[in-house]
Amino acid sequence: MGPFVRRAGPSYTASVAGRGVAGSRPPGPAPGAPPPGGPPTSPGPRAQARARRAAEKHGRAPWFVRQLVPTAALAGVTVGLVLVVEQRWRQGLFGIGAVLLVMALARLVLPARSVGVLVVRGRLFDVLTLLLLGGAVFGLTLSVPFPTA
């Protein structure tokens, strides 16, 4: 410690505490604090967030139920691609286009935690993108002429 540092020993703190310091007021409730014996204060924002997460976790469905929509979409696209590989490309692409349109509907009506990985940006952006892609697949599939017998 340097030579100008004053140590607060027992005699110093006792004399200051007993005398009081000029211009100071006695300790009391902090400004803006409720009066003693008043209603209890509400929990802070961290405690509220923790309680909200615990309540959501308690009422949450198992992971396989929460991921049902993305799994169904992946299964539909897989079936469509298998049809394309088996030379039934028109039926396969109609299936993929239908899955994209159903995914847009699911993203529109279901909450974000229910659709899982379909949440990329905002709801409007996701729905418009899926509608555009689904409509493009349908339109391009219909633009190819049917073979004549």
C-alpha positions, 0 to 999 in steps of 0.5 A, a space after each residue: 500500500 502506498 503512503 497516502 492510503 488510509 486504513 479503516 481500522 476498528 477505531 476509525 469506522 466506529 468513530 465515523 459510524 457513531 458520529 455520522 458524516 456531515 450532509 449524510 442522511 440515515 440509511 433508509 429504503 432506496 428511492 422508488 422502493 416500496 415502503 417496508 411491510 408493503 406488498 412483495 415485489 414481483 420477480 425480476 425479468 430473469 426469474 420471469 423468463 426462467 419460469 416461462 421457459 420451464 412452463 413451456 418445457 413442461 407443456 411441450 410435446 416430445 421431440 418426434 411430435 414437434 418434428 412431425 411437420 418437417 418429417 412429413 414434408 421430407 417424406 413427401 419430397 422423397 416419395 416425389 423424387 422416387 417417382 421421378 427416378 422411376 420414370 413417372 416424373 410428372 406424378 413425382 413433380 406434382 407431388 413435390 409441388 403439392 408438398 411445397 404448397 402444404 408446407 406453405 399452409 403449415 407455415 402460415 397456420 402453425 406456430 413457429 415451434 411446431 414447424 421446426 426447420 421450416 422457420 427460416 425468416 419471417 412468416 410472410 417471407 417463408 410462406 411467399 417463398 414456398 408458394 412461389 416454389 410450389 407454384 413454379 413446380 406445378 407450372 413448369 410441370 404443366 408446361 411440358 406437353 403431354 405425349 400424344 398416342 
